Amino acid sequence: MKILLQLLVFSLLYQPLTLLQAAIAPEGFSIEVFADEVEGARQMALSDSGIIYVGSRRQGKVHAVIDTDGDFKADKTVLILENLNMPSGLTYKDGDLYIAEVHQVIRIKDIDKNYDKKPKAEVIYSDLPDKSHHGWKFTDFGPDGRLYIPIGVPCNVCLSEDRRFGTIIAVDLETGEKEYIAEGVRNSVGFDWDPVTNELWFTDNGRDWMGDDTPPCELNKVTKSGQFFGFPFVHGKSINDPKFYQGFKKARGNTEFVEPQWEYQAHVAPLGMMFYQGEQFPEEYKNSIFVAQHGSWNRSKKVGYKIVNMQLDEDRNVVSQTDFVTGWLEGEEVLGRPVDLLTLPDGSVLISDDGFSIIYRVSYNKPSK
């Protein structure tokens, strides 16, 4: 029994070190473990006092991750709520924590003062479908003060009579009024606003069961409210769906679909994305896009499992994709499943990993003169 206990302790200590050793960042960058006991870590939110709040999906839990001494190593992780309905997406605003479950959005007021006191949450928005398939959320407040919520479709590929499915909505929490910002969106689990143009960009996961290399996953841009992005009729820029394309005109009339800004390899599963606005990384990363590729689940050979950087030109069009953090896929062995990215005040970046319940921190080491 003593030997078994020692082996268990060793394995728990050894796993984060092994996963960290696998991660590869560009020259000049360092990657470290910020926290390694955050069950199913998905979307992260940073409070005014520096506490990191983290949602989960299958675990149904929300945690607070605290670095008390500012050494960029979490000192404790506190369970705030549990038994929730896939509380993957959360965001922080004006002292309050907003948690998106599948069917509703709840709020904990004055979260920094209450996270360790078994706080009660109140429902603030409930006009959401209750389907769990692609029902987990990513949420954030936009520059207009409204809460933005993607609603994934309840299927691999289908056409629902419920208009709410396959959209991104913006909700005024004071009035409850919602606006359809984007439609024809299969399953977005990450978005951000361009700091240069204020336009909304979002990732979208392509449909399954059309082969290893078809159709692509997407990075999209909303240039005006209400645009239609093709699902389920067209995938990527030009791949017609074998079942639904014939009904495109009947369903949408003369509506044109917006082509993606970038096509990712099929099945890489792009989730969290952000425009880097910190001051620590080299200048070429300023206002560029980082995307977490969560990785494939049904491809004959796995792809994804990395962080990529997207460079934009002066007109704010994507011109290139390069690997940023790799090493989490060795052959067919998975060593990391990145989900979300969050910039800390010092300019370093956190990466959540729900497959291994870890949060990494990437920092840049400025060369000495």
Secondary structure as a PSIPRED ss2 file (coil, helix, strand):
# PSIPRED VFORMAT (PSIPRED V4.0)

   1 M C   1.000  0.000  0.000
   2 K H   0.000  1.000  0.000
   3 I H   0.000  1.000  0.000
   4 L H   0.000  1.000  0.000
   5 L H   0.000  1.000  0.000
   6 Q H   0.000  1.000  0.000
   7 L H   0.000  1.000  0.000
   8 L H   0.000  1.000  0.000
   9 V H   0.000  1.000  0.000
  10 F H   0.000  1.000  0.000
  11 S H   0.000  1.000  0.000
  12 L H   0.000  1.000  0.000
  13 L H   0.000  1.000  0.000
  14 Y H   0.000  1.000  0.000
  15 Q H   0.000  1.000  0.000
  16 P H   0.000  1.000  0.000
  17 L H   0.000  1.000  0.000
  18 T H   0.000  1.000  0.000
  19 L H   0.000  1.000  0.000
  20 L H   0.000  1.000  0.000
  21 Q H   0.000  1.000  0.000
  22 A H   0.000  1.000  0.000
  23 A C   1.000  0.000  0.000
  24 I E   0.000  0.000  1.000
  25 A C   1.000  0.000  0.000
  26 P C   1.000  0.000  0.000
  27 E C   1.000  0.000  0.000
  28 G C   1.000  0.000  0.000
  29 F E   0.000  0.000  1.000
  30 S E   0.000  0.000  1.000
  31 I E   0.000  0.000  1.000
  32 E E   0.000  0.000  1.000
  33 V E   0.000  0.000  1.000
  34 F E   0.000  0.000  1.000
  35 A E   0.000  0.000  1.000
  36 D C   1.000  0.000  0.000
  37 E C   1.000  0.000  0.000
  38 V C   1.000  0.000  0.000
  39 E C   1.000  0.000  0.000
  40 G C   1.000  0.000  0.000
  41 A C   1.000  0.000  0.000
  42 R C   1.000  0.000  0.000
  43 Q C   1.000  0.000  0.000
  44 M E   0.000  0.000  1.000
  45 A E   0.000  0.000  1.000
  46 L E   0.000  0.000  1.000
  47 S C   1.000  0.000  0.000
  48 D C   1.000  0.000  0.000
  49 S C   1.000  0.000  0.000
  50 G C   1.000  0.000  0.000
  51 I C   1.000  0.000  0.000
  52 I E   0.000  0.000  1.000
  53 Y E   0.000  0.000  1.000
  54 V E   0.000  0.000  1.000
  55 G E   0.000  0.000  1.000
  56 S C   1.000  0.000  0.000
  57 R C   1.000  0.000  0.000
  58 R C   1.000  0.000  0.000
  59 Q C   1.000  0.000  0.000
  60 G C   1.000  0.000  0.000
  61 K C   1.000  0.000  0.000
  62 V E   0.000  0.000  1.000
  63 H E   0.000  0.000  1.000
  64 A E   0.000  0.000  1.000
  65 V E   0.000  0.000  1.000
  66 I E   0.000  0.000  1.000
  67 D C   1.000  0.000  0.000
  68 T C   1.000  0.000  0.000
  69 D C   1.000  0.000  0.000
  70 G C   1.000  0.000  0.000
  71 D C   1.000  0.000  0.000
  72 F C   1.000  0.000  0.000
  73 K C   1.000  0.000  0.000
  74 A C   1.000  0.000  0.000
  75 D C   1.000  0.000  0.000
  76 K E   0.000  0.000  1.000
  77 T E   0.000  0.000  1.000
  78 V E   0.000  0.000  1.000
  79 L E   0.000  0.000  1.000
  80 I E   0.000  0.000  1.000
  81 L E   0.000  0.000  1.000
  82 E C   1.000  0.000  0.000
  83 N C   1.000  0.000  0.000
  84 L C   1.000  0.000  0.000
  85 N C   1.000  0.000  0.000
  86 M C   1.000  0.000  0.000
  87 P C   1.000  0.000  0.000
  88 S C   1.000  0.000  0.000
  89 G E   0.000  0.000  1.000
  90 L E   0.000  0.000  1.000
  91 T E   0.000  0.000  1.000
  92 Y E   0.000  0.000  1.000
  93 K E   0.000  0.000  1.000
  94 D C   1.000  0.000  0.000
  95 G C   1.000  0.000  0.000
  96 D E   0.000  0.000  1.000
  97 L E   0.000  0.000  1.000
  98 Y E   0.000  0.000  1.000
  99 I E   0.000  0.000  1.000
 100 A E   0.000  0.000  1.000
 101 E C   1.000  0.000  0.000
 102 V C   1.000  0.000  0.000
 103 H C   1.000  0.000  0.000
 104 Q C   1.000  0.000  0.000
 105 V E   0.000  0.000  1.000
 106 I E   0.000  0.000  1.000
 107 R E   0.000  0.000  1.000
 108 I E   0.000  0.000  1.000
 109 K C   1.000  0.000  0.000
 110 D C   1.000  0.000  0.000
 111 I H   0.000  1.000  0.000
 112 D H   0.000  1.000  0.000
 113 K H   0.000  1.000  0.000
 114 N H   0.000  1.000  0.000
 115 Y C   1.000  0.000  0.000
 116 D C   1.000  0.000  0.000
 117 K C   1.000  0.000  0.000
 118 K C   1.000  0.000  0.000
 119 P C   1.000  0.000  0.000
 120 K C   1.000  0.000  0.000
 121 A C   1.000  0.000  0.000
 122 E E   0.000  0.000  1.000
 123 V E   0.000  0.000  1.000
 124 I E   0.000  0.000  1.000
 125 Y E   0.000  0.000  1.000
 126 S C   1.000  0.000  0.000
 127 D C   1.000  0.000  0.000
 128 L C   1.000  0.000  0.000
 129 P C   1.000  0.000  0.000
 130 D C   1.000  0.000  0.000
 131 K C   1.000  0.000  0.000
 132 S C   1.000  0.000  0.000
 133 H C   1.000  0.000  0.000
 134 H C   1.000  0.000  0.000
 135 G C   1.000  0.000  0.000
 136 W C   1.000  0.000  0.000
 137 K C   1.000  0.000  0.000
 138 F C   1.000  0.000  0.000
 139 T C   1.000  0.000  0.000
 140 D E   0.000  0.000  1.000
 141 F E   0.000  0.000  1.000
 142 G C   1.000  0.000  0.000
 143 P C   1.000  0.000  0.000
 144 D C   1.000  0.000  0.000
 145 G C   1.000  0.000  0.000
 146 R C   1.000  0.000  0.000
 147 L E   0.000  0.000  1.000
 148 Y E   0.000  0.000  1.000
 149 I E   0.000  0.000  1.000
 150 P E   0.000  0.000  1.000
 151 I E   0.000  0.000  1.000
 152 G C   1.000  0.000  0.000
 153 V C   1.000  0.000  0.000
 154 P C   1.000  0.000  0.000
 155 C C   1.000  0.000  0.000
 156 N C   1.000  0.000  0.000
 157 V C   1.000  0.000  0.000
 158 C C   1.000  0.000  0.000
 159 L C   1.000  0.000  0.000
 160 S C   1.000  0.000  0.000
 161 E C   1.000  0.000  0.000
 162 D C   1.000  0.000  0.000
 163 R C   1.000  0.000  0.000
 164 R C   1.000  0.000  0.000
 165 F C   1.000  0.000  0.000
 166 G C   1.000  0.000  0.000
 167 T E   0.000  0.000  1.000
 168 I E   0.000  0.000  1.000
 169 I E   0.000  0.000  1.000
 170 A E   0.000  0.000  1.000
 171 V E   0.000  0.000  1.000
 172 D C   1.000  0.000  0.000
 173 L C   1.000  0.000  0.000
 174 E C   1.000  0.000  0.000
 175 T C   1.000  0.000  0.000
 176 G C   1.000  0.000  0.000
 177 E C   1.000  0.000  0.000
 178 K E   0.000  0.000  1.000
 179 E E   0.000  0.000  1.000
 180 Y E   0.000  0.000  1.000
 181 I E   0.000  0.000  1.000
 182 A E   0.000  0.000  1.000
 183 E E   0.000  0.000  1.000
 184 G C   1.000  0.000  0.000
 185 V C   1.000  0.000  0.000
 186 R C   1.000  0.000  0.000
 187 N C   1.000  0.000  0.000
 188 S C   1.000  0.000  0.000
 189 V C   1.000  0.000  0.000
 190 G C   1.000  0.000  0.000
 191 F E   0.000  0.000  1.000
 192 D E   0.000  0.000  1.000
 193 W E   0.000  0.000  1.000
 194 D C   1.000  0.000  0.000
 195 P C   1.000  0.000  0.000
 196 V C   1.000  0.000  0.000
 197 T C   1.000  0.000  0.000
 198 N C   1.000  0.000  0.000
 199 E C   1.000  0.000  0.000
 200 L E   0.000  0.000  1.000
 201 W E   0.000  0.000  1.000
 202 F E   0.000  0.000  1.000
 203 T E   0.000  0.000  1.000
 204 D E   0.000  0.000  1.000
 205 N C   1.000  0.000  0.000
 206 G C   1.000  0.000  0.000
 207 R C   1.000  0.000  0.000
 208 D C   1.000  0.000  0.000
 209 W C   1.000  0.000  0.000
 210 M C   1.000  0.000  0.000
 211 G C   1.000  0.000  0.000
 212 D C   1.000  0.000  0.000
 213 D C   1.000  0.000  0.000
 214 T C   1.000  0.000  0.000
 215 P C   1.000  0.000  0.000
 216 P C   1.000  0.000  0.000
 217 C E   0.000  0.000  1.000
 218 E E   0.000  0.000  1.000
 219 L E   0.000  0.000  1.000
 220 N E   0.000  0.000  1.000
 221 K E   0.000  0.000  1.000
 222 V E   0.000  0.000  1.000
 223 T C   1.000  0.000  0.000
 224 K C   1.000  0.000  0.000
 225 S C   1.000  0.000  0.000
 226 G C   1.000  0.000  0.000
 227 Q E   0.000  0.000  1.000
 228 F E   0.000  0.000  1.000
 229 F C   1.000  0.000  0.000
 230 G C   1.000  0.000  0.000
 231 F C   1.000  0.000  0.000
 232 P C   1.000  0.000  0.000
 233 F C   1.000  0.000  0.000
 234 V E   0.000  0.000  1.000
 235 H E   0.000  0.000  1.000
 236 G C   1.000  0.000  0.000
 237 K C   1.000  0.000  0.000
 238 S C   1.000  0.000  0.000
 239 I E   0.000  0.000  1.000
 240 N E   0.000  0.000  1.000
 241 D C   1.000  0.000  0.000
 242 P C   1.000  0.000  0.000
 243 K C   1.000  0.000  0.000
 244 F C   1.000  0.000  0.000
 245 Y H   0.000  1.000  0.000
 246 Q H   0.000  1.000  0.000
 247 G H   0.000  1.000  0.000
 248 F H   0.000  1.000  0.000
 249 K H   0.000  1.000  0.000
 250 K H   0.000  1.000  0.000
 251 A H   0.000  1.000  0.000
 252 R H   0.000  1.000  0.000
 253 G C   1.000  0.000  0.000
 254 N C   1.000  0.000  0.000
 255 T C   1.000  0.000  0.000
 256 E C   1.000  0.000  0.000
 257 F E   0.000  0.000  1.000
 258 V C   1.000  0.000  0.000
 259 E C   1.000  0.000  0.000
 260 P C   1.000  0.000  0.000
 261 Q C   1.000  0.000  0.000
 262 W E   0.000  0.000  1.000
 263 E E   0.000  0.000  1.000
 264 Y E   0.000  0.000  1.000
 265 Q C   1.000  0.000  0.000
 266 A C   1.000  0.000  0.000
 267 H C   1.000  0.000  0.000
 268 V C   1.000  0.000  0.000
 269 A C   1.000  0.000  0.000
 270 P E   0.000  0.000  1.000
 271 L E   0.000  0.000  1.000
 272 G E   0.000  0.000  1.000
 273 M E   0.000  0.000  1.000
 274 M E   0.000  0.000  1.000
 275 F E   0.000  0.000  1.000
 276 Y C   1.000  0.000  0.000
 277 Q C   1.000  0.000  0.000
 278 G C   1.000  0.000  0.000
 279 E C   1.000  0.000  0.000
 280 Q C   1.000  0.000  0.000
 281 F C   1.000  0.000  0.000
 282 P C   1.000  0.000  0.000
 283 E H   0.000  1.000  0.000
 284 E H   0.000  1.000  0.000
 285 Y H   0.000  1.000  0.000
 286 K C   1.000  0.000  0.000
 287 N C   1.000  0.000  0.000
 288 S C   1.000  0.000  0.000
 289 I E   0.000  0.000  1.000
 290 F E   0.000  0.000  1.000
 291 V E   0.000  0.000  1.000
 292 A E   0.000  0.000  1.000
 293 Q E   0.000  0.000  1.000
 294 H C   1.000  0.000  0.000
 295 G C   1.000  0.000  0.000
 296 S C   1.000  0.000  0.000
 297 W C   1.000  0.000  0.000
 298 N C   1.000  0.000  0.000
 299 R C   1.000  0.000  0.000
 300 S C   1.000  0.000  0.000
 301 K C   1.000  0.000  0.000
 302 K C   1.000  0.000  0.000
 303 V C   1.000  0.000  0.000
 304 G C   1.000  0.000  0.000
 305 Y C   1.000  0.000  0.000
 306 K E   0.000  0.000  1.000
 307 I E   0.000  0.000  1.000
 308 V E   0.000  0.000  1.000
 309 N E   0.000  0.000  1.000
 310 M E   0.000  0.000  1.000
 311 Q E   0.000  0.000  1.000
 312 L E   0.000  0.000  1.000
 313 D C   1.000  0.000  0.000
 314 E C   1.000  0.000  0.000
 315 D C   1.000  0.000  0.000
 316 R C   1.000  0.000  0.000
 317 N C   1.000  0.000  0.000
 318 V E   0.000  0.000  1.000
 319 V E   0.000  0.000  1.000
 320 S E   0.000  0.000  1.000
 321 Q E   0.000  0.000  1.000
 322 T E   0.000  0.000  1.000
 323 D E   0.000  0.000  1.000
 324 F E   0.000  0.000  1.000
 325 V E   0.000  0.000  1.000
 326 T E   0.000  0.000  1.000
 327 G C   1.000  0.000  0.000
 328 W C   1.000  0.000  0.000
 329 L E   0.000  0.000  1.000
 330 E E   0.000  0.000  1.000
 331 G C   1.000  0.000  0.000
 332 E C   1.000  0.000  0.000
 333 E E   0.000  0.000  1.000
 334 V E   0.000  0.000  1.000
 335 L C   1.000  0.000  0.000
 336 G C   1.000  0.000  0.000
 337 R C   1.000  0.000  0.000
 338 P E   0.000  0.000  1.000
 339 V E   0.000  0.000  1.000
 340 D E   0.000  0.000  1.000
 341 L E   0.000  0.000  1.000
 342 L E   0.000  0.000  1.000
 343 T E   0.000  0.000  1.000
 344 L C   1.000  0.000  0.000
 345 P C   1.000  0.000  0.000
 346 D C   1.000  0.000  0.000
 347 G C   1.000  0.000  0.000
 348 S C   1.000  0.000  0.000
 349 V E   0.000  0.000  1.000
 350 L E   0.000  0.000  1.000
 351 I E   0.000  0.000  1.000
 352 S E   0.000  0.000  1.000
 353 D E   0.000  0.000  1.000
 354 D C   1.000  0.000  0.000
 355 G C   1.000  0.000  0.000
 356 F C   1.000  0.000  0.000
 357 S C   1.000  0.000  0.000
 358 I E   0.000  0.000  1.000
 359 I E   0.000  0.000  1.000
 360 Y E   0.000  0.000  1.000
 361 R E   0.000  0.000  1.000
 362 V E   0.000  0.000  1.000
 363 S E   0.000  0.000  1.000
 364 Y E   0.000  0.000  1.000
 365 N C   1.000  0.000  0.000
 366 K C   1.000  0.000  0.000
 367 P C   1.000  0.000  0.000
 368 S C   1.000  0.000  0.000
 369 K C   1.000  0.000  0.000
